[in-house]
Amino acid sequence: MEIIQEKIDLLLKIGLGPLTDLLLAKYTCIALQRLGGNKARVKGSLSNDSIRLPMSHPIFHRLKQMIEFQTSSQEW
């Protein structure tokens, strides 16, 4: 998860860049999901490895662009 945090700008630029490679975009989104941490926490555990990004973060702008991206491709 630490590597993902350090390379968010690279993931946005390359992984979610030109939107020509569906698999690259898919696995980039999966990597970005990992920023949220694990779904299940161990009962009684005080550690919380997740981070919360502000809504003004470039990730949200780029994801919005991807959702609104119009294409005739059936893959997207």
CYANA upper distance limits for C-alpha pairs under 8 A (distance plus 0.5 A):
  1 MET  CA      5 GLN  CA      6.86
  1 MET  CA     34 ARG  CA      7.01
  1 MET  CA     35 LEU  CA      6.78
  2 GLU  CA      6 GLU  CA      6.84
  3 ILE  CA      7 LYS  CA      6.66
  4 ILE  CA      8 ILE  CA      6.43
  4 ILE  CA     31 ALA  CA      7.49
  4 ILE  CA     32 LEU  CA      7.65
  4 ILE  CA     35 LEU  CA      7.76
  5 GLN  CA     35 LEU  CA      7.61
  7 LYS  CA     11 LEU  CA      6.80
  8 ILE  CA     12 LEU  CA      6.74
  8 ILE  CA     32 LEU  CA      8.46
  9 ASP  CA     13 LYS  CA      6.61
 10 LEU  CA     14 ILE  CA      6.38
 10 LEU  CA     15 GLY  CA      7.92
 11 LEU  CA     15 GLY  CA      5.31
 11 LEU  CA     16 LEU  CA      7.08
 11 LEU  CA     28 THR  CA      6.95
 12 LEU  CA     16 LEU  CA      5.44
 12 LEU  CA     17 GLY  CA      6.72
 12 LEU  CA     59 ILE  CA      7.42
 12 LEU  CA     62 ARG  CA      7.73
 13 LYS  CA     17 GLY  CA      5.31
 14 ILE  CA     18 PRO  CA      8.19
 15 GLY  CA     24 LEU  CA      6.14
 15 GLY  CA     25 ALA  CA      5.80
 15 GLY  CA     28 THR  CA      5.90
 16 LEU  CA     24 LEU  CA      8.11
 16 LEU  CA     25 ALA  CA      5.82
 16 LEU  CA     28 THR  CA      7.49
 16 LEU  CA     62 ARG  CA      8.01
 19 LEU  CA     25 ALA  CA      7.45
 19 LEU  CA     66 MET  CA      8.45
 21 ASP  CA     25 ALA  CA      6.87
 22 LEU  CA     26 LYS  CA      6.55
 22 LEU  CA     75 GLU  CA      7.82
 22 LEU  CA     76 TRP  CA      7.61
 23 LEU  CA     27 TYR  CA      6.68
 24 LEU  CA     28 THR  CA      6.52
 25 ALA  CA     29 CYS  CA      6.70
 26 LYS  CA     30 ILE  CA      6.91
 27 TYR  CA     31 ALA  CA      6.66
 28 THR  CA     32 LEU  CA      6.71
 29 CYS  CA     33 GLN  CA      6.64
 30 ILE  CA     34 ARG  CA      7.15
 31 ALA  CA     35 LEU  CA      7.85
 32 LEU  CA     36 GLY  CA      8.37
 33 GLN  CA     37 GLY  CA      8.31
 34 ARG  CA     38 ASN  CA      7.91
 35 LEU  CA     50 SER  CA      6.56
 35 LEU  CA     51 ILE  CA      6.84
 36 GLY  CA     49 ASP  CA      8.48
 36 GLY  CA     50 SER  CA      5.31
 36 GLY  CA     51 ILE  CA      6.61
 36 GLY  CA     52 ARG  CA      7.89
 37 GLY  CA     48 ASN  CA      8.25
 37 GLY  CA     49 ASP  CA      6.28
 37 GLY  CA     50 SER  CA      4.93
 37 GLY  CA     51 ILE  CA      8.08
 38 ASN  CA     50 SER  CA      8.20
 41 ARG  CA     45 SER  CA      7.45
 53 LEU  CA     57 HIS  CA      6.96
 55 MET  CA     60 PHE  CA      7.01
 56 SER  CA     60 PHE  CA      7.59
 56 SER  CA     61 HIS  CA      8.11
 57 HIS  CA     61 HIS  CA      7.63
 58 PRO  CA     62 ARG  CA      6.66
 59 ILE  CA     63 LEU  CA      6.62
 60 PHE  CA     64 LYS  CA      6.56
 61 HIS  CA     65 GLN  CA      6.87
 62 ARG  CA     66 MET  CA      6.80
 63 LEU  CA     67 ILE  CA      6.74
 64 LYS  CA     68 GLU  CA      6.76
 65 GLN  CA     69 PHE  CA      6.46
 71 THR  CA     76 TRP  CA      7.74
